[in-house]
Amino acid sequence: MEESKRIPNDLKDPIILKNDRGPNDLEETIDKLKKQIELLQFQCRKAGKALVDQEIKIASLIKDLDRASEERDNFQRVLGDGKDDTR
């Protein structure tokens, strides 16, 4: 038994979709799983790129923090904080 679906649209003739396969058809299941694999691979690549971008940003922030800490230490030495560092 063939099922047909009519999809309304703005075209002259309606689009008719035929479902020749049953719900337990292995080919249909395989197609769905392949699409799911493609989607998951895409999402993994996207997440991997986001992780790399975060690692780059973190490395940059660490360098900025080190630079700012060194500048603070230099200012404290120049201005003197009341402590004697020679002992």
N, C-alpha and C positions, 0 to 999 in steps of 0.2 A: 504494500500500500504506500503510495507516494504522497508526501505532504507538500503542499505548495503554500507559500505565504505571499500575499500581495502587500507591497510597500507603497503607500501613497507618496507622490512626489509632484514636482512642478513640470515634469516632462509630459510629452504627448501620451506615451504608453506607460502603464504602471510597471514597476520592477517586480518580477516574479522570481522568488527564490525557491528552489526545489531541494528538498532534503531526501536524498536517495538512501542515506545510511541510517541505520538504527542508532539508538542511544548507546548501545554497548559495542559499537563497531570499533575494532582495534585501530583501524587507520585514523579514525577521528580522534581517538584517545592519544595516539602517537603524535598527531598534528598539534593537539592541545599541549602536550608535554614539551614538544619542540619549541613552541611559542613561549611557554613558561621558562624554559631553559634560556632562550634568547633574552627574555626580559630580565631574568636574574643575573645573567652575565653582564648586561648593560648596567644594571644597578650596582653590581660589584665593581665594575670599572669606574663608575661615577663616584662611589664611596672611596675607592682607592685613590683617585685623583684628589678628592677632598682631604684625605689623610696626608698625602704628600704636601698639599698646599698648607695644611695646618703645621706640619713639621717645619716647613720653610719659614712660616710666620713665627713659630716658637723660637727657632734659631736666631732670627732677626731680633726678636724681643730680648732674648738672653744677651746678645751683643750690646743692645742699647742699655740694658740694665747694668752690665759690667762697666760700660763707658761712663754712665751716670754715677755709679758707685765710686769709680776711680776719680772722677771730677770732684765729688763730694769730699773724698779723702784728701785730695790736693788742697781744696779750699780750707779744710779744717787745719791742715798743716801750716798753710800760709797765714791764716787768721789766728791760729793758736787757740786751743780750747781749754787752756789752763793746766793741761797735763804735761808732764815732762816725759817725752818718749825716749830720752837718752839712757834711762836706767834699765 
